[in-house]
């Protein structure tokens, strides 16, 4: 399968609409993340906007140089900016904003430059993330509050703010990765040397800086830019997370060989110190999967170089040999110093601790634990069975893993420990159609091509890196990290340009483009409709709280006692609460306090477990009371609605919260004679 990369054609209406949808999601997610994280770093919204504008200006005038500057910081931004606010997510937000500005300034910002065969599945994948991710964000506030508004929500587990921000981060990472992939096809499709110089070189430089920082952390000060990882004695480099750093260190140990094997200078010997630095980074990160990856990739790189280089030609002059020996000595000294002086927990130590014994049963148990990972795997499979069409929603696994399954143990918020399983659980089978189809197409390219001529060696190595990355993703989720995900797309593009001859031509065209694009749009529509239906029913937060019999309140102010000591609450225009009732009847009383109620009456409605129990129009502040028969010792879902926001006489001047009706409820054995009942 030999294909050729060519620039994108004209902008079509469909391409423009899909790109506009994605850009709206990107902007909204960045605003949400920047604004919500500004408490720890008040300047974050301004810094984020400045980064986007600066990158857009640079992208319009010098896109390659702007990209190079941006990529030099790819592996050190989390630690540098996270240090300012004690939150590594700050680095993700600012870097992604700059990347968005760079891509938006491209002439191809409203058209797709992806190869025709890959375009439908990747566009469908990105749109599913954007559309369903938006639905999930509003779902987590029960479609009552505005994500950036005042949230009066009380619940068990992570707060809605955390859940919304996580969903925005996951969706933004996925969408920006595909947009970055598309942008590289628009800029570097037929110029490998420019890609090598403007993209690969600065990413390699960033990896070196991050690895040197990890060496410093492991040998001098473990508390320097490592956060809580210092307590585990694991270095994070500039990525603020030991596991993604370990993966990057392992991948770049082989990638640096491919970088020089595919360069025009052919100075392959320069890669040797890089390989040693890679091993040093893997070791001090303590990542077990990264150690296995480093072993495999180092062997592949070594065998590939030995088999492909022309050893008959004299390549090492005395000066080069001396310089090579010196570089090797220095790099070896760094590795030895890191190993001898560092108190880092090595990946080998963690592997030995994880294997209880060498008996067949112990090894089987270890294999089962590696696959199921403390019930996270089995919980993901249960989610797939329960929501096979549209999944539980983008970012939903972290949201619901602690209370979803029936494992009998408390599970902390984490991923499914398998990228493919995680995507199926969150997006469902239909929502996953895009990424599944693209994985098949890209896998076909990997297995049917191997590069030619001087590109054979780097192509083999990059292919091995991508395959190892896929294997790691079977027992972990490195691509959950923003910068690891961007690295994957860079590696995928690298392989595509390595195996593609730069001659005039096209990728194989779609045989029936209308059918394929109709299928892609159908996937997005089904995933979106399915997400809305589940968000309004079984995956609605208040209904999940009912199923768990846990506390939940959304849109209610803090309770206050009335003259009889019965607590009452003021609600927003819309509000919902889960009330645990210990008796067979529940008294409900509502009223409205407003300065203009005599001239502007207020309509109100109240539901219990989805059934209307009260409806009326208030022209005075006289309460309306009814008694509702409920199941004893069962949670009751109470929902309220007011036709407009009110202005009560006792409002404080600085209180800008939305106000609607007032309500109180109380469990009783039976209603009094003559009382209104439902």
N, C-alpha and C positions, 0 to 999 in steps of 0.2 A: 504494500500500500504506500505508494509514493505520491505525495500531494504537494501543492505549491500554495504559498501564502501570498495574497494580493490585498491591496487596500480596499476599504469598503466602497460600495457603490453609493448611489443616490439615497437620500433620506426618504423613506416611505411614511405614510400616515400611521401604519401599524407600529413601525419602529419608533416613531416620535412619541406616540401615545404610551407605549411600554416604557420608554426611557423617562418620560415625564412622571409616570406613576412611581418609578424607582427613585427619581430625584426628589419627589415630594416626600417619600418615606425617609430618604437619607437626611434631608434637611430637618424633618420633624424629629427623627431619632436623635440627631446631634443637638438640637435645641433642648429636647427633654433631658438628655444626659448632661449637657453643660449646665442647664439651669438647676437641676436636682442635685448635682454634685458641688454647687457653688458655696454651700455652707462651709465646707472645709477649705475651699479656695475661692474667695469672693470674686477674684479676677478671671475665673474660668470662662464665663460666657464671652468676655471681651477677648481673652487670649484665643479662644476657639474661633471666634469670628475673624480675628486678625490673621490667624494661621490660614484660614480658608481664603481670605482675600489676597494675602501675600502670595500664596501658591497659585491662585488663579491668575494674578498679574504675571508671575513668573512663567506659568504655563502658557500664557498667550504669547510671550516674547521669546522665551527660551525653555521649551518643555523638557528637553533632555537634561539640561543643567539643573533645572528645578527638581526634576525627579531624582537626580543624583544626590542633591543636597538632602532631600527628604529621606532617601534610603540609607544615607549614612547614619541616620538616627533610628533606624527601624528596630534595632535590638538594644538600644540604650535609653530610648524615650520613656518607657515605663518607670524605670528607676529614677531617672533624673527629674521628671515632672511629678512622679508619685512622691518623691522626697519632700516636695513643697507642701503637699496637703495630706501626706500619710495615706494616700490611696492611689494604687497603681492604675486604676481606671482612668485617671486624669490623662495619662500618657496616651491611652487608646483613643480618647475623645479628640485630643488636639491633633494627633497624627492622622487619624481618619478624616478630620475636617480639612487638614492640609491636602490629603490625597484627593478628597472630593473636589476641592478647589482646582487642583491640577487637572483632573479629568474633565471637569465641567468647562474648563477653558479650551478644551480640544475642539477642533472643527467637527469631530465625529461624536460630540457629546449627545446628539439627538438621533444618531443612527448606529446600527450595529455593525461592527467590523469583524465579528467572530466568523470562523469558517461556516459555510452554509449547513453542513451536516450537524455541527455542534450548536448552531444558533437556536433552534426550537427548544431543545431540552434545557439549555442554560437560561434562556429567557423565561421559560416556564418555572424553573427552579427559583430564579430571582423574584419573579412576581408572586409566587406562592409565599416566599419568606416575607415580602413586603405587605401583601394583602392580609394574610393570616396573622402575621406579627402585629399589625395594627389592631386587628380584632381582639387578639389576646390582651393587648395593653388596656383596651377599654373594658374587656371582660374582667380583669383583675380589680377594677373599681366598680364592678357590678353595673356598668353602663349608667351609673348615677352621677359620679363626679367627673370633672375635667382633669386629665392627668397632671396638669400643672397648676390646678386650683387648690383650694383649701380642702384637705382630706380629713374628715372626722371618722376614721375607721379604727375599730378595735377588733382584733382577731388573734387567734393562736397561730404561732409560726411566724415566718418572715412577713414583714409589713408589705402592703401593696406597693409602696414606693420601691422597695427592693425588687419585688417581682416585676414591676413595669420596667425598671432600669435594666434588669437582666434580659428580659425579652427584647428590649430595644438594642442591647449590646449584641445579642446573638443574631438578630435579624440584620443589624447594620453590618456586622462582620461578614455575613454571608453575601449580602447584596454588594458591598464594596469589593469583596474578592472577585466577583464576577465582572463588575464594572472595571476593575483594574486589569483583569485578563483581557477584556474587550479593548481597553485603551492600548495595551501593549501590541495587540494585533493592528490597531490603527496606526501606530507610530513606528514599530520596528518589524513589521511583517516580512519585509524582504531585505533587511540589512542586519545580518548577524553581528557584524563588527560593532555597529552602533549600540545594539542591545548589550553586547559584551562589555563595552566601555561605559555606557550610561546607566545600566541596571545592575549587572552582575558585579562589577568592580566596587561600587559603593556598598552593596549589600555585604560583600566579602569583608570590606573594611569595617563595617559595623559589627560583624561577627567577631573580628579580631579584637576590637575594642571591648566588646562585651566579655569575651573570654579572658582577656587580661584583667578586667575588673573582677572576674570570678577567682582568678589566681590570687589577687590581692585580698579578696574576702576570705579565702580559705587559708592563706598563710599569714595574714597580718591582723585583720579585724573582721570577724564574722558578722558583726552588727552593722557594718557599713552597707547601707542600701539593700539589706536583705529582708527587713521586716520580721515577721514571725518565723521565717525559715531559719533564722539564726538559732532558735531553740532546737531545731532538728539537726544542726551542724551540716547544712546543705547550702552550697553556694548558688546564687541566682543570677550572677552576672549583672547585666543591665536590664534583665527582663522581669525582675521582681517576682519570679516564680521558678523554682528549681526544676520542675518537670519540663516545661516548655524549653527552658534553657538547655537542659540535657539533650532534648531532641534536636534542637538547632545545632548544638555542638557536634553531635553524632553525624548529622546530615552533611554539615559543611566540611567535616574531615574528608569525605569523599568528593564533595562538590568542589573543594579547592583544587583537587587533582584534575577534575574535569575542566575547571576554569583555565588552568594552564595548559592542559592537553589540547584544548580547543582554541587557544590564543594564537595570534600570529607570531609571537616572539618565540614560542616553543621552549620557554624557560621552565620546564617541568620540575627541575630540581628545587625551585623556590617553594613548591607545594609541600616538601617534606617537613619543614618547620611548622607549616600549617596543620599537617596531620598530627604532629605531636601536640600542638596546642589544642587541637580538637579532643584528643584523648585526655588531656589534662582537664578540659572543661567537663567532659563526660564523667570523669572520676570524682571531681569535687561536687558535681551536681547530685550525686547519689541516685540517679535515675536508673532503675533496673532495665527497663525496656531500651533505654538509650545505650547501655553497655552492649546488649545483644546486637543492636543496630550497628554500633561502631565496629564490632568484630566482623560482622558480615560485610559491611561496606568497605572496610579496610582491605579485606581479602579480595573483594571484587576489584577494587581500584588497583591493587598490586598485580593481580593476574592480568587485568586488562592492559596495564602499562607494559608489562613484560611481553605480552603477546603481540602488541600492535606497534611498538617502537622499532625503528630500524637501528639495531645495535651495531650494525657494521660501520655506520658512519661515526667518525670521531666527534663526540659532542662535548667532551670535557677538556678544556685547555687547563694547564697548571693553575692559572689564576682562578678559573671557574671552580676547579676542584678544591682549591684552598678556601674560597668563599663558601662553597657548599659545606665543607667540613666544619668551618667556623659556625655557620648557621645551625648545622645539626648539633654541634656541641652546645651552643647557647640554648636551643630549644630543649635538648635533653636535660640541660641543667635546670631549666624552668620546671620541667615535669618532675625531676628528682626532688627539687626543693618543695614543690607542691605536695608531693607524696610523703616526704619526710617531715616537713614542718607542720603540715595541715592536720587538724583534728577532725576534718570532714568525715562524715559517715559515707563510706564508699558504696557503690552499687553492689559490689561483690558481697560485702557484709550484709546488706539487706536481702540479697538473694539467699544466702546461707540461712539467715534467720527465718525466711519464709518457707524453706523446705524442712519439715520436721524430721525427715529421715530419708534413706535411700531405698526403702522397701518398695515393692510394686504398689502396695496400697497407699503408702505415703505419697508416692509420685502421682497416683491417680487422684488423690485428694487435692494435691497441689494444682493439678491440671483443672480440676473442677472449680477450685477457688479462683484460679486465673480467669476462668470463663464467666462464672457467676458473680464473683467479686462481692461477697457479703450480701447477697440477695438483690443487689442492684440489677443484675442481669435478669433474674427471674421476675422482678417487678416490671422491668421494661417489656418483657414478653407478655405479661398480663395486660399491660397498657395497650399493646398492639392488638391483642385479642378483643379487648373491650371497645377500642376506637380504631377499627381497621381502615376506615375511609379517610378521615382528615386528621387523625391523631389527637393528642391532647393539647396541641398548640405549641408554637415556637417558644422555647424557654420553659415549657410546662413541666418537664421532667424534674428539674430542680424545685419547682413549685410544689409538686404533689407527691414526690417520692416519700416524704416523711409521714404522710397519712394516707397514702393511696392503697398500698398493698395489704395483704393479710399475712405478712411474714411473722408477726408476733414480736418484732423487735423495733425499737426506735431507730430510724435511719436519718442521718444528717443529709442536708441538701447536697447532692453531688450528681455526676452524670452517670450514664448507663455503662460506663467502662468499656464501651465499644461504639465507635462512631456510627457505624452502619445501623446497629440496633437502636441507638439513640435517635437517629433521624427518622427511622420507621415509627418509633414510639411517639415522636412529636409531630410529624407531618402526615402519618398514615400512609397506606399503600398508594392512594391516588396522589396525595401531596408529594410523595417521594418519586413519582414517575419521572420527573425532570432529571433529578440527580442520578437515578438508577440508569436511565437511558444514556446519559452522558458518560457514566462510568463504563458502560459496555462499549460505547464508541471509542473512548480514550484507551480502554484496555485493548481493544482491537488494534489501535495504532501502535501501542507498546509492543504487542506480540508479533505484529506483521512488519515492523521496520527496525533497523539497527544502525542507520547512518552509513555514510560512504566516505572513502578517502580519509583525509585528516580529521574528519568529524566522527569517524567510527568509534574511537576511544572515548571521547566525552559523551557520545550518545549512549554507549553501553553503561557508563557509570551513572549518568543521570537517570536512565531507565531503572537501574538497580536502586537508586535512591527513592524513586517514586514507588517501586514495588515494596521496598522495606517500609516506607511510610504507610502504605496500605496495610501491611502486616501489623505494624505498631497500632494502627487504628482499630484492629480487631480486639485488642486488649486494653485500649485506652482512647483518649480523645485529645490528641495534641492539637488538632485543628480548632478546638474550642478557643484557643488563644488567638487573638487578633493577628499577631505578627507571625505566628506559625502558619495561619491560614493564608496570609499574603505570600509567605515564602512558598507554600505549595503551588499557588497559581504562577509564581515566577518560575518554579521548576517545571511545571507543566508546559508553559510557553517555551522555556529553554529547550525542552526535548522536541517540541513541535518544529522549531526553527532549525534544530540540528539535523533532523531527518528530512527536511523539505528543501529540494533544490531551488535556488533563487533564480528561476526562469519564468518567463511569461506563461501564465496558465491559471487554472482555478482548482479549488478543492472540488471533489465530486459533488455535483449539484443534486438537490433533492429531486427524486423522480416524480413525486406527486406533492409539491409544496403546499397546495391548498389543503389537502387532507392532513398533512403533518401539522400545519399551523392551526387548523381547526382542532386537532387533538390537543395541542399545547394549550390553546385558549380554554378548551373544555376542562382540562386538568385544573387550571387556575380557578375557574368558576365553581367546579365541584368542591375543591378544597376550601374556597371562600364560603360557599353556602354551608358546607358541613361544619366549618368553624363557627359560623353564626348560630347554627342550630344547637350545637353542643354548648356554646357559650351562654345561650339563653335557657338551657335545661340542665343536664347532669353535671356540666363543668362550671356552672355558675358558682362563684365563691360562696354565696349564701347557702345554696343547696348543698355544696360540699360540706359546709359547716353543719347543716342539719344531719347529713349522713354520719358525720363524725361525732355529733352531739357536743359540739364545741362552741365556745363563745364567738359571736360575730355581731358587729354593729357597724353600719355604714350610713353616714348622713345624719347621725344624732349627736347633739352636743352632750356634754357631761351631765349626768343626772343630778337633780336637786330635790330635796324633800318639800312636800306641800304642808299645809297646816296640820294635816293628820299624820304626817310622817311617811306618807307614801311617795316614793320617788317618781318624779316626772322628768320628761326630756323634751327639749325643743329640737325640732327636726328641720332639715333643709327642705326644699320643695319636694324632693324625692328622698326617701330614706328606707332602709331595710334593717331588720335585726332578727337574730335567732334568740328566742326566749324559751328557757327551760321551765316548763310548767309542772308543778308537783301535785296539782289537784285537777279535778275533772272539768272545772270551769275557769275561764279567764275574763276578768273585768277589763274593758277597754273604755277609756274616756279621752275625748279630744276636744280642743277648743283653740281659738285663734285670738291673738292679741295684736292689734294693728291700729295705728293712729287714724286711718281713713276707712276703717271697716264699715262704717255706716254709709259711706258714699261709694265704696268699692268693695262689694262683698267677695268673699273667698270661698271657692268650692274645694271640698276635700273628699278623699276616698281612702279607705283602709281595707287591706286584704289580710286574711290569715290562711297560710298554706295555699295561696293562690285563689282563694274564694272570697268574693266581695262580702264584707260584713258591715261596713258603714259607708254612707254616702250622703252628703248634705251641703248646704250653702250657709255660710256664717255671715250674719249681719251684725252680730253682737259677740261678746266674749263668753256667752253662756255655754257651758260644756255640753257635749252630746255623749251619752254613755250607753253601752250595750254589753251584754254578757255572751261569750262565745263558748260553746261546748267543745272541749278538746280531749285528746287522748291523755290520760294521766301519765305523769312521769315521761313525757315525750316532748321533744323540741317543737316549737311553733315558729313558723316564718311569718313575721309581721312586716307588712309593707305599707307605706303611707305616701300620699300625694296631695299637694296643694296647687291650686291653679296659678298662684303668683307668689313671689317673695313678699314678705310683710316687713313693716317697720314698727316694732313694738315700742311702747312708751319708755321702757326701762333700758333701751339699748345704750351701751356705752359709746361715747364719740369715736373711740379708736377701734371698735368692734365692727369689722367689715364682713363677717361671716354671713352667709345666706341663711335666712330664717323663714320657716314655714309654720306649720301647725305645732301645737304642744300636745303631748300624749302621755298618759300613764297607764300602766297595766298592773294587774295583781291577780294571783291565783286564789280562787275561792272554792269552797265546797259546793255551794249552790247559789243561784241568783236570788235576790230578795223578791217578795211577791210583787207582781205588776211590772217588773223590770223588763226592758227590751232584751230579747234573747235571739241568738242565731245558732 
